[in-house]
Amino acid sequence: MFTPSHFCVALATGFMTSLLLTAPVLAAGLEGFEVPALASNGHTYQPVGAQWVFSGNTGRGLQRNGSAFGASAAPDGQQTAFLVGSGARISKTVTLAPGIYQVSFMAARRAYMGHIANPIQVRVDGVPVGAPIAPSSTAFTRYTSSTFTITANGNHTLELASTQAGDHTTFVDAVSIDAPNPFDKLYAANFALKPLAADAIPTVAKPANKATSLASPSYIDPVYGTRVYKATAAADLPGASFVRHEYSRRQAFNADNTRYLAQSSTGAWLVYDADTFKVVPGSTSIGRQNMGGDCEPIWHPTDPKKLWFTGRGGSLVWYEKNIDTDTDTVIGDFTARLRALWPQTTAVWTAGEGTPSADGRYFAFMATRYDPVTQSKSIQGLFTWDRVTDKIIGTHDASKFNNSYPDHVSISASGKYVVPSWGEDLGVRAFPLDFSSSKLLIQKGEHSDLAFGPNGEDYFITFDYYANALRVIDLADNNKSFTLMPVYPRSGSAFAGHVSGKAFGRPGWALVSTYADYGNYNTVPDSVLEAPYRKIMLVELKPGGKQFSVAHARAAEGFGYRAANEGFWYFGEHHATISRDGSRVMFASNFNDYGPPDSYMVGLPSWVYAGTSSAAPAPAPAPAPAPAPAPAPTPTPNADLAVSLVESSRSGYNARVRVKTSLPSQCRTASQPGNSFGALYDNLSSPDGLTHTKEWVLSAPTGVYTYYIRCKAQASGAEKEITVSIS
């Protein structure tokens, strides 16, 4: 059950659902008039079973493409509303949280002799919002009302009414209520995102400097027309080799999109002004005080001045920071409570990728122990916490899951489910907050995120390489799942990606960023440009839903950051993340030069979620991907893959290891055993998929160094790990 103090309205294809939401308050698209579905070329007055109320004393109803009204093709779906004369009305009850809103809709006048514009008056609770809007064109165009203010949670009536007496008709479609979006004024009214397709990637010069205002983007994506701004630079922090946002599963933008957060190569955290791209000064010259490394900063969902964080790599205390004053307050001290349960606990954290429920109330944590002697971490247990009451709700001792260390633990958008992500031993599972039961979602944790479905469902979105799918799984019923796209577009080809489900104000949408594509099993990058490759894209979370390209990521094989510390390779991945209202996207890129990355922001107008906003017919569904091979059966680990050590050599600080695989594979390395291939990012180079080489710069010229190399067969997905000692 959703918390009653935080609501928004999400109305899609004609039905209303109240959803949990936090600021910025926003009502997602009331898009479409598809219910009830009319016969081909048909129209009807005062339709029965409609999800809008049709009232007044003149003509009002629904018409389908090709009807006798002669309207232009519906911009969203196949049907529109029509309003005739003075006094025809359509209305709907919406649930809104406090905030400032505006109404936008697509409208066109009738193309018929003697017909003139019939202005539409927007009203909320019977009060006019601005002056009537006159759609003077027969082509559908998007119009936006003046703003209005809601002061308290509750139900409100939205009404659109015609005002011109006589036989004059206006067609209406794709209605949306949104918080004001600065990008609405920066895009042409007919701007629309393009359906996902295998578009060519023209060269764009790497911006030398950061953007300075929303009015001046660093470049316009030459294929998609989106406004892209360079948002961070290494020069923002003296001594840093790069500064970039954190991760796809973490929200870069605060509650009202006025600030964003980024981390430097030194571990320091910086807060930026989201309109000027300048660093907001803190109390120290090396970043925000008390924040360093993986301290898990999480923006407050409603207060744009606050964020939550813990100690580097986890501690027993969580804090709330006021970013204006750079001062901290304790919000949860777990020292006594956790050590009463698990005496050796030294940290409470999510392991770098977890987030709380959308309203910021419920958290899921790992209780871990760091052993300074062995320099290793071990899991003590999992627990859930109610931030509002500062109470631990449920606990789950590590002995109940074989002391297996999860990659991370998070909580669903509604706050109903705990979702730890293990490797193949336990898979990814969903628990209620008291850990009284569990269900297996996927056998092996890969890149993923949690999101709201279009009707408030708790969705888990994951790359599933065994099933050849970017999949969506319903946490309430994990038998309900569907595929968004294959991840092996052709036999021998594949790509990697990340998911951001953080657009809680746009339920039913997620952001996906892709990288590291290959073809013919080991050709990097793939010589055939498939539709999902090197993209930042929006995907609608329903079978056959819309899929839109937002921008090219501007990097192929050179996306990784090559440095003496090979671990920096990971920071070249794009890790695109989206703001709560869906108006801003952040992704990292080095423009394919193997150098340090910067973050880039894309601004989007609010109407892209409510359907296209051009006079042309709505775009066709995204083209079906090229036929993919049948999904490979879930492999038995190590069943068909052998990995052998060919070379292990050392000269002072420099070391070199070479391994050989029996099948075309990819290999990665870690300093701890037992990691799944998907959890690792430190790649071995390979010219043929069979011989794999890794070179290290060691921290000392003598001593024994132990590394764990895990390889994954490209065809079957089988994995094998070997241990390598360098002495």
LUMDOTOR-345819 format. One line per 5 residues: their letters; for each residue x, y, z of C-alpha. Coordinates in steps of 0.1 Angstrom, whole numbers. Each point is the difference from the previous one (the first is absolute). Layout:
REM LUMDOTOR-345819
A) X Y Z ~ ...
***
This chain:
REM LUMDOTOR-345819
MFTPS) 0 0 0 ~ 14 33 -10 ~ 8 27 26 ~ -29 24 -1 ~ 21 31 4
HFCVA) 18 -3 -33 ~ -21 -4 -31 ~ 0 9 -37 ~ -22 -9 -28 ~ 10 -23 -29
LATGF) -25 -3 -27 ~ 9 -20 -30 ~ -22 -9 -30 ~ -31 12 18 ~ 0 -15 35
MTSLL) 11 15 33 ~ 23 -15 26 ~ 12 18 32 ~ 37 -7 6 ~ 25 7 27
LTAPV) 21 29 -9 ~ 23 26 15 ~ 11 34 -12 ~ 3 14 -25 ~ -37 -5 -1
LAAGL) -11 -10 -34 ~ -30 -16 -18 ~ 11 -23 -27 ~ -17 -1 -34 ~ -38 -2 -2
EGFEV) 9 -12 -34 ~ -26 -12 -25 ~ -37 -5 -5 ~ 1 -37 -10 ~ -28 -12 23
PALAS) -24 -12 -12 ~ 15 -11 -33 ~ -22 11 -29 ~ -6 -17 -33 ~ 23 10 -29
NGHTY) -8 35 -12 ~ -26 3 27 ~ -10 27 24 ~ -25 2 29 ~ -15 27 22
QPVGA) 1 -4 38 ~ 17 -34 -1 ~ -10 -27 23 ~ 28 -15 21 ~ 24 29 -6
QWVFS) 25 8 28 ~ -6 38 -5 ~ -33 16 8 ~ -16 16 -31 ~ -25 27 10
GNTGR) -15 34 -10 ~ -27 12 -24 ~ 18 -4 -33 ~ 17 -27 -20 ~ 27 -20 18
GLQRN) 13 -35 -5 ~ 27 -22 -16 ~ 10 -5 -36 ~ 24 -25 -16 ~ 25 6 -28
GSAFG) -19 2 -33 ~ -33 11 15 ~ -24 24 -17 ~ 15 29 20 ~ 30 -1 -23
ASAAP) 25 6 29 ~ 37 -4 -5 ~ 13 -34 13 ~ 0 -2 38 ~ 34 9 14
DGQQT) -3 -27 26 ~ -17 -33 -8 ~ -30 0 -24 ~ -26 21 17 ~ -6 36 12
AFLVG) -26 18 19 ~ -21 27 -19 ~ -17 31 14 ~ -26 19 -20 ~ -15 34 6
SGARI) 0 19 33 ~ -5 -21 31 ~ 14 -35 -9 ~ 22 -13 28 ~ 22 -30 8
SKTVT) 12 -5 36 ~ 18 -24 22 ~ 7 -3 37 ~ 38 1 8 ~ 19 -4 33
LAPGI) 27 26 5 ~ 26 8 26 ~ 8 36 9 ~ 19 18 -26 ~ -1 21 -32
YQVSF) -14 -15 -31 ~ -9 7 -36 ~ -23 -19 -25 ~ 11 -8 -35 ~ -19 -17 -28
MAARR) 1 -6 -37 ~ -28 18 -19 ~ -11 7 -36 ~ -30 17 -16 ~ -23 -16 -25
AYMGH) 10 4 -37 ~ -35 8 -14 ~ -14 29 -19 ~ -11 28 24 ~ 16 -16 31
IANPI) 22 23 21 ~ 21 -5 32 ~ -20 -11 30 ~ 20 11 30 ~ 4 -25 29
QVRVD) -3 12 36 ~ 20 -19 26 ~ -16 -1 35 ~ 11 -16 32 ~ -27 -4 26
GVPVG) -22 23 -21 ~ 25 28 1 ~ 14 12 -35 ~ 37 -5 -5 ~ 11 29 -22
APIAP) -18 10 -31 ~ -16 -24 -25 ~ 25 -16 -24 ~ -10 2 -37 ~ 14 -28 -22
SSTAF) 0 18 -34 ~ 16 -28 -20 ~ -16 -32 -14 ~ 33 -17 9 ~ 4 -12 36
TRYTS) 21 23 20 ~ 9 0 37 ~ -13 28 22 ~ 9 7 36 ~ -22 19 26
STFTI) 11 25 26 ~ 11 -14 33 ~ -22 -7 30 ~ 8 -9 36 ~ -12 -29 21
TANGN) 4 6 37 ~ -10 -33 15 ~ -2 -37 -9 ~ -34 -11 -14 ~ -23 -5 -30
HTLEL) -5 27 -25 ~ -21 4 -32 ~ 18 7 -33 ~ -23 13 -27 ~ 5 11 -36
ASTQA) -30 19 -15 ~ -7 15 -34 ~ -10 36 -2 ~ -9 10 -36 ~ -37 0 -8
GDHTT) -11 -17 -32 ~ 10 -30 -20 ~ 37 3 8 ~ 20 -31 11 ~ 33 -5 19
FVDAV) 17 -34 3 ~ 19 -7 32 ~ 25 -28 8 ~ 31 -8 22 ~ -10 20 30
SIDAP) 27 4 27 ~ 3 17 34 ~ 36 8 9 ~ 22 21 23 ~ 14 29 -21
NPFDK) 29 -12 -20 ~ 26 26 -13 ~ 7 -22 -31 ~ -36 4 -12 ~ 10 36 -11
LYAAN) 33 -11 -15 ~ -14 -26 -25 ~ -23 6 -30 ~ -36 -9 8 ~ 1 -28 -25
FALKP) 31 -17 14 ~ -3 -37 4 ~ 24 -27 10 ~ 8 -26 -28 ~ -9 -36 4
LAADA) 29 -23 7 ~ 18 -9 -33 ~ 35 -8 -13 ~ 8 36 -8 ~ 35 11 -13
IPTVA) 22 17 26 ~ 15 32 -15 ~ 31 14 16 ~ -4 28 25 ~ 30 19 13
KPANK) 7 -7 37 ~ -10 32 19 ~ 30 17 15 ~ -19 19 26 ~ -30 -5 22
ATSLA) -33 16 -9 ~ -9 32 18 ~ -38 2 -3 ~ -30 -20 -12 ~ -3 25 -29
SPSYI) 33 -12 -14 ~ 5 -37 -4 ~ 34 -14 -6 ~ -14 -16 -31 ~ -33 -11 -16
DPVYG) 0 -38 -6 ~ 1 0 -38 ~ -23 -30 -4 ~ -25 5 28 ~ 0 38 4
TRVYK) 3 -2 38 ~ 18 27 20 ~ 32 -14 16 ~ 21 19 26 ~ 34 -8 13
ATAAA) -7 0 37 ~ 33 -9 17 ~ 38 3 -7 ~ 31 -12 18 ~ 10 37 5
DLPGA) -30 3 24 ~ 22 -14 27 ~ 38 6 1 ~ 19 -32 -1 ~ -28 -21 -15
SFVRH) 4 -19 -32 ~ -37 -1 -5 ~ -33 10 16 ~ -32 -17 -9 ~ -34 -11 14
EYSRR) -1 -32 20 ~ -22 -28 -15 ~ -31 -8 -19 ~ -19 -14 31 ~ 8 32 19
QAFNA) -18 33 -6 ~ 24 28 -11 ~ -27 27 3 ~ -16 13 32 ~ -37 3 6
DNTRY) -7 31 -21 ~ 28 -4 -26 ~ 19 31 12 ~ 31 -20 11 ~ 19 -31 -11
LAQSS) 27 -20 17 ~ 33 -13 -14 ~ 30 -18 13 ~ 37 6 -9 ~ 27 -25 -6
TGAWL) 14 9 34 ~ -32 -11 17 ~ -12 35 8 ~ -37 10 -6 ~ -11 32 -17
VYDAD) -35 17 -2 ~ -8 19 -32 ~ -26 26 -11 ~ -21 -19 -26 ~ -7 32 -20
TFKVV) 35 16 -1 ~ 21 -32 4 ~ 22 17 26 ~ 12 -17 31 ~ -19 12 30
PGSTS) 26 9 27 ~ 1 -22 30 ~ 19 4 33 ~ 32 -15 -13 ~ 21 4 -31
IGRQN) 1 -37 -6 ~ -37 -7 -2 ~ -28 -4 24 ~ 11 -6 36 ~ -2 -35 15
MGGDC) -9 -15 -34 ~ 27 -21 -16 ~ 1 -30 -23 ~ -29 -24 0 ~ -20 18 27
EPIWH) -33 -8 -18 ~ -15 35 -4 ~ -37 0 -6 ~ -21 31 -7 ~ -29 7 23
PTDPK) -32 -7 -21 ~ -18 33 9 ~ 25 24 15 ~ 24 12 -27 ~ 24 13 26
KLWFT) 7 -34 17 ~ 17 -32 -8 ~ 8 -31 21 ~ 34 -18 2 ~ 22 -22 21
GRGGS) 37 -5 5 ~ 24 -11 -28 ~ -8 -36 -8 ~ -27 0 27 ~ 0 8 36
LVWYE) -24 -5 30 ~ -15 35 -3 ~ -21 17 -27 ~ -2 37 -4 ~ -21 27 -16
KNIDT) 19 29 -16 ~ -14 34 -6 ~ 18 9 -33 ~ -5 37 5 ~ 19 1 33
DTDTV) 20 -32 -5 ~ -10 -11 35 ~ -9 -35 11 ~ -26 -16 23 ~ -1 -36 12
IGDFT) -32 -17 -13 ~ 9 -36 9 ~ 26 -13 25 ~ 1 -38 -3 ~ 30 -7 22
ARLRA) -18 -15 31 ~ -29 -15 -19 ~ 21 -18 -26 ~ 27 -12 24 ~ -27 -15 22
LWPQT) -10 -21 -30 ~ 34 -5 -17 ~ 28 10 24 ~ 27 3 -27 ~ -19 24 -22
TAVWT) 21 30 -12 ~ -22 14 -28 ~ -36 5 -10 ~ -4 7 -38 ~ -14 -12 -33
AGEGT) 34 -9 -16 ~ -1 30 -23 ~ -31 -5 -21 ~ -30 -1 23 ~ -27 26 4
PSADG) -30 5 23 ~ -37 -1 -9 ~ -12 29 -22 ~ -13 19 30 ~ 34 -4 18
RYFAF) -16 -17 29 ~ 12 -37 -2 ~ 36 -12 -4 ~ 15 -34 -4 ~ 36 -4 13
MATRY) 28 -25 2 ~ 17 -3 34 ~ 37 -8 -8 ~ 33 -5 18 ~ 33 12 -12
DPVTQ) 31 -20 11 ~ 30 23 0 ~ 24 -29 2 ~ -12 -18 -31 ~ -14 32 -15
SKSIQ) -32 -18 -9 ~ -37 6 6 ~ -25 -26 12 ~ -38 1 2 ~ -17 -2 34
GLFTW) -36 4 -12 ~ -26 22 -17 ~ -26 22 16 ~ -27 26 -8 ~ -4 34 16
DRVTD) -28 25 3 ~ 17 34 -2 ~ -30 19 12 ~ -4 -20 33 ~ 37 -9 1
KIIGT) -9 -37 6 ~ 14 -32 -13 ~ -29 -19 -16 ~ 15 -34 -10 ~ 33 -18 2
HDASK) 15 -29 -20 ~ 31 -18 14 ~ 27 -8 -25 ~ -1 -36 12 ~ -34 -3 -18
FNNSY) 16 8 -33 ~ 33 -19 4 ~ 19 31 9 ~ 1 10 -37 ~ 9 36 -5
PDHVS) -25 17 -23 ~ 12 24 -27 ~ -25 25 15 ~ -33 3 17 ~ -28 24 -8
ISASG) -37 5 6 ~ -29 3 -25 ~ -15 34 -10 ~ -32 -6 21 ~ 21 -12 31
KYVVP) -17 -34 0 ~ 30 -22 -10 ~ 36 -5 9 ~ 21 -11 -30 ~ 35 -13 6
SWGED) 20 -9 -31 ~ 22 -31 4 ~ 19 -19 -26 ~ -9 -34 -14 ~ 0 -16 34
LGVRA) -32 18 12 ~ -10 23 -29 ~ -20 31 4 ~ -29 -3 25 ~ -29 20 13
FPLDF) -9 -1 37 ~ -27 18 19 ~ 13 25 26 ~ -1 -26 28 ~ 19 -26 -21
SSSKL) -27 -26 7 ~ 2 -14 -35 ~ 19 4 -33 ~ -5 -5 -37 ~ 27 -5 -27
LIQKG) -1 28 -26 ~ 30 -10 -22 ~ 27 -26 5 ~ 29 24 -3 ~ 2 37 8
EHSDL) 9 22 -29 ~ -3 38 -6 ~ -36 9 11 ~ -22 24 19 ~ -33 3 17
AFGPN) -29 22 -13 ~ -37 8 1 ~ -20 -17 -27 ~ -27 20 -19 ~ -26 -8 27
GEDYF) 22 1 30 ~ 14 -35 -3 ~ 33 -8 16 ~ 22 -9 -30 ~ 35 -15 -1
ITFDY) 17 8 -33 ~ 31 -21 -8 ~ 24 -11 -27 ~ -5 -38 -2 ~ 27 -14 -22
YANAL) -12 -36 5 ~ -35 9 -13 ~ 14 24 -27 ~ -21 28 13 ~ -2 33 17
RVIDL) -29 -11 22 ~ -26 15 23 ~ -12 -22 29 ~ -29 9 23 ~ 11 -4 36
ADNNK) -35 -8 12 ~ -2 -30 -25 ~ 34 -9 -15 ~ -18 -22 -25 ~ -12 32 -16
SFTLM) 29 12 -21 ~ 6 13 -35 ~ 29 9 -23 ~ 9 35 -10 ~ 27 -10 -25
PVYPR) 24 -28 -7 ~ 36 4 11 ~ 14 -22 -27 ~ -13 18 -31 ~ 16 -26 -23
SGSAF) 19 -32 5 ~ 34 9 14 ~ -9 36 9 ~ -8 15 33 ~ 1 33 20
AGHVS) 2 10 36 ~ -21 27 17 ~ -13 16 31 ~ -36 9 12 ~ -13 29 19
GKAFG) -36 -3 14 ~ 3 32 20 ~ -27 19 -19 ~ -25 -6 27 ~ -21 29 -12
RPGWA) -2 -17 -34 ~ -13 -34 10 ~ 3 -26 -27 ~ 32 14 -15 ~ 37 -8 4
LVSTY) 33 12 -14 ~ 25 -24 -16 ~ 36 8 -11 ~ 20 -25 -20 ~ 37 -6 -7
ADYGN) 26 -27 -9 ~ -18 -15 -30 ~ 18 -27 -20 ~ -8 -22 -30 ~ 12 -33 -14
YNTVP) 8 -10 36 ~ 31 22 3 ~ -2 29 -24 ~ 0 32 21 ~ -19 21 -7
DSVLE) -26 -19 -20 ~ 4 8 -37 ~ -38 0 -4 ~ -17 29 18 ~ -30 -15 18
APYRK) -28 23 13 ~ 10 -2 37 ~ 37 6 -4 ~ 18 29 16 ~ -33 17 10
IMLVE) -17 18 28 ~ -37 -10 -4 ~ -33 2 17 ~ -21 -32 2 ~ -36 -4 9
LKPGG) -6 -28 25 ~ -27 -20 -17 ~ 0 -27 -26 ~ 4 17 -34 ~ 5 34 17
KQFSV) 16 30 -16 ~ 38 2 -2 ~ 16 33 -8 ~ 36 10 -7 ~ 11 30 22
AHARA) 37 4 -11 ~ 30 -19 -13 ~ 25 -8 28 ~ 28 11 -24 ~ 23 -29 9
AEGFG) 7 -35 -14 ~ 31 -21 8 ~ 17 30 16 ~ -26 6 27 ~ 23 -12 28
YRAAN) 24 21 19 ~ 35 -14 -5 ~ 23 10 29 ~ 27 -15 22 ~ -28 -10 23
EGFWY) -19 -23 -24 ~ -30 1 24 ~ -8 34 -16 ~ -12 -18 -30 ~ -34 -4 17
FGEHH) -5 38 2 ~ -1 3 -37 ~ -33 -20 -1 ~ -29 24 -6 ~ -22 -8 31
ATISR) -28 22 -13 ~ -24 11 27 ~ -33 19 -1 ~ -16 27 21 ~ -33 -8 19
DGSRV) -21 20 -24 ~ 18 -14 -31 ~ 11 35 -12 ~ 37 -5 4 ~ 23 -28 -8
MFASN) 37 -3 10 ~ 25 -23 -17 ~ 38 -3 0 ~ 21 0 -32 ~ 36 5 -11
FNDYG) -9 3 -37 ~ 18 -33 -7 ~ 35 13 7 ~ 9 -25 28 ~ 4 30 23
PPDSY) -17 11 32 ~ -38 5 -3 ~ -22 30 7 ~ -37 1 7 ~ -24 13 -26
MVGLP) -36 11 7 ~ -29 -3 -25 ~ -30 22 6 ~ -34 -12 -12 ~ -34 18 -4
SWVYA) -28 -14 21 ~ -22 -11 -29 ~ 23 -27 -13 ~ -17 -24 25 ~ -35 9 -11
GTSSA) 4 -10 -36 ~ 15 17 -30 ~ -5 37 -5 ~ 2 5 -37 ~ -26 4 -27
APAPA) 10 -33 -15 ~ -17 -33 9 ~ 13 -16 32 ~ 32 -19 -6 ~ -3 -37 -7
PAPAP) 11 -24 28 ~ 37 -6 3 ~ 11 -24 -28 ~ 3 -36 10 ~ 36 -9 7
APAPA) 18 -23 -24 ~ -8 -36 6 ~ 20 -13 29 ~ 12 -35 6 ~ -19 -21 24
PAPTP) 10 8 36 ~ 28 -21 12 ~ -9 -24 27 ~ 10 10 35 ~ 36 -14 1
TPNAD) 14 -21 28 ~ 29 20 13 ~ 33 -12 -16 ~ -18 -27 -20 ~ 15 8 -34
LAVSL) 28 25 8 ~ 36 -6 9 ~ 24 28 11 ~ 37 -6 3 ~ 29 22 11
VESSR) 25 6 -29 ~ 22 27 15 ~ 6 17 34 ~ 30 23 0 ~ 13 29 19
SGYNA) 27 27 -2 ~ 1 21 31 ~ -33 20 1 ~ -12 -13 -34 ~ -18 -33 -3
RVRVK) -16 -19 -29 ~ -24 -29 0 ~ -14 -19 -30 ~ -27 -27 0 ~ -15 -21 -27
TSLPS) -36 -11 -3 ~ -13 -30 -18 ~ -29 20 -15 ~ -4 36 -12 ~ -4 19 32
QCRTA) 3 32 19 ~ 22 1 31 ~ 1 24 29 ~ 19 2 33 ~ -6 8 36
SQPGN) 19 0 33 ~ -26 -22 17 ~ -13 -33 -11 ~ -36 -10 -7 ~ -12 30 -20
SFGAL) -23 -5 -29 ~ 14 11 -34 ~ -27 27 -3 ~ 11 15 34 ~ 36 6 -13
YDNLS) 12 27 -22 ~ 38 -4 -2 ~ 3 -16 -35 ~ 28 -21 -14 ~ 9 9 -36
SPDGL) -5 -26 -26 ~ 6 1 -38 ~ -18 -33 -7 ~ -22 -8 30 ~ 23 -30 8
THTKE) 32 16 13 ~ -4 27 28 ~ 26 23 14 ~ 2 23 30 ~ 27 23 11
WVLSA) 3 16 34 ~ 20 27 17 ~ 5 -14 35 ~ 2 20 32 ~ 33 -15 10
PTGVY) 30 -16 -18 ~ -1 -31 22 ~ -26 -22 17 ~ -27 -24 -11 ~ -31 13 -18
TYYIR) -31 -21 -5 ~ -26 6 -27 ~ -31 -18 -11 ~ -8 -2 -37 ~ -35 -9 -10
CKAQA) -8 -8 -37 ~ -34 -3 -16 ~ -6 -19 -32 ~ -16 22 -26 ~ -24 -26 -14
SGAEK) -12 -20 30 ~ 6 25 28 ~ 19 -27 20 ~ 25 15 25 ~ 33 -12 15
EITVS) 22 17 26 ~ 37 -7 6 ~ 24 13 26 ~ 33 17 -11 ~ 29 8 24
IS) 26 25 -11 ~ 33 -2 20
***
